[in-house]
Structure formats: structure tokens, C-alpha cells
């Protein structure tokens, strides 16, 4: 599992470039990466971040019996 900053760096994108792509400042991107480290990032912010890197966010619930359920949001 990668932290957002690691993901961004692995994609070769700076905080400024990502901010420009998603309509946020470099400072806001930095804050999102820090919030992710603290576990406080909202799903909508995470989706926007991932889409700004050219990806698509998927959330999967995993249960003790091994069942995996992909969750879909209202705009999925």
C-alpha cells in the first residue's frame, strides 16, 4: 500500500503539477498528502487526487470470510 506522496512521485508528478491539474494549490496538495498520512483524507479528495494522476479510484470492502465487494459512489 502506498501513501499518496509515494504514488505521486512514482508517477513522476510534482505537487505543483498535480495541483494545476486538479485545480488546487501546491499547498493544498501537500496538505492532502499529510492528511493521508494521518488517515483524515476524505474520499472525494482522494478520488480527485487519483484522477489528477490519470487513475481511477476503486474502493473494495474485504470481509473476514474473504468476500470482496467493490463499493461504488454516486458518481461511479
Secondary structure, 3 states (H helix, E strand, C coil): CCCHHHHHHHCCCCHHHHHHHHCCCHHHHHHHHHHHHHCCCCHHHHHHHHHHCCCCCCEEEECCCCCEEEECCCCC
